[in-house]
Amino acid sequence: SEVTKLIKIYHMAMAAGDNVTVQDAYTKIYFFIAKYVYKTLWGNYHTLMQNKYHREDIVQDVWVKIFNELKNFDPDKGALTTFITPWIKHVVSDYASKNFRKTSVYYANAMTKIKWSPELLQTVWFKFR
């Protein structure tokens, strides 16, 4: 397929140190797989992708990861989509673990039972400022 040829050209250009051809191959590979990447992100991580700031960070991180790992991809052993899908999942998982606190169900349930009076809020506010 066309993308397989591009990957092989990319590998040869990397080995030869031909940065112009590497960039050209990157661009063409990007256009071949962009639809798949965005469809995978929106289909599997819709809630995160709805937030503009998370979306921008995740999309950038995904592309960096894909292009960093592309050197390890052998097009004779499998499809590019099979290779990049776990990387997409890994990037989103890594992003979520770095950017969201984990709250136990026990703690969350306990917090909903607290009666937040104005005096209590003021005490908490001044104590933890």
N, C-alpha and C positions, 0 to 999 in steps of 0.2 A: 504493500500500500504506500501511498504518498508519505504518510507520517513516518513509516518505517524507514523510507529513504532519507527523510530529513534527519531522523535520529542518527542514522549511520554517518551522514555528512557532518552532523554536529560532533560526533565522536572523533572522526578523522580530523576535523578542524581543531578540536581541543588538543589532540595529540600533536598536531603540527604547530600549534600556537598561533593559528590564524584567527585573530579576534574579530575581524570583519565578517568572516563566514560564520563564526560562532553566533554573533549578534543576529545575522540574517536568519540563521536556522532557528534561534530562539523566537524571533518574531513570527516566523511561519508556523512553528510548533504551537506557539501561543494561540494563533488563530484557528488551528486545527482542534485544540482541546478546550478552548475558552467556554464554549457552549456547555460542554460536559461538566466542567468545573463549576460553573455558576448554577447549572441545573442540580447538581449534587448538593451544593451548599444550600440553595433555597429549598430543595426538597427534603433534606434531612435536618437542617438547622434553621428552619423558618423563623422561629422566635428571635434568635440572635441576629439573623440577617435583616430583620425589620428595623433594628436600631442602627442608624446611620454610622455612629462612631464604632460600634462593634463590627459592623459590616466592613468598613474601610480597613480596619486593623486586620481582621480575619482574612479578607481577600488578599491583602498585601502579604501577610505571613504565608498563606497557602502558595502563592506564586513563588515566593522566595524559596520555600521548601521544595517545591516541585523542580525548580531549575537547579537547586543545589544537589538534588538527588538524581537528576537526569543522567549524570555521568555513570551511575550505577545500573542504569536500565539497559537490558539486552533485548532488542526488539525481536530476536529470533526465539526467545523463550516465552513470550507472552504479549498480550495487548498492553498498550500504554495506559488505557483506562484501568486495567487490573492493577497496574503498578502504582498509579497515583491515588486511587481511592483510599487505601490505608493511610497515605500521607495526609490527605484532606482530613480524615477522621482524627489523626494524631494532632494536627495543628489546632483544630477546633477544641479538642479535649485539653490540650496544653494551654490554650488561650483561656478557656473557662476556668481551669484550675488556678491560673495566675491572677484572674480578674474578678472572681466571685468567691465570696466567703461561703464555706460550707456550714450550714445551720442544721443541727439535729432536729428531728421531729419533736423530740421531748422539749427542747429549748423553745422552739417556735410555738408549740402549744402552751407552754408556761407563760410566754410573753403575751399571748392573747388573753390570758385570764387576769392579768394585772389591771387593776383599776387605777388609771392614771389621773390622779387629782391634780389640780393646779399647784398645790404645795409640793407634792411629790415631784412633779415635772421641774419645778424651780430648784428643788434640792439636787436632783440629778444633774440639771443643767450646770449649776454652779460647781458641783463637785468634780465633774469630768471636763470642764472647759480647759 
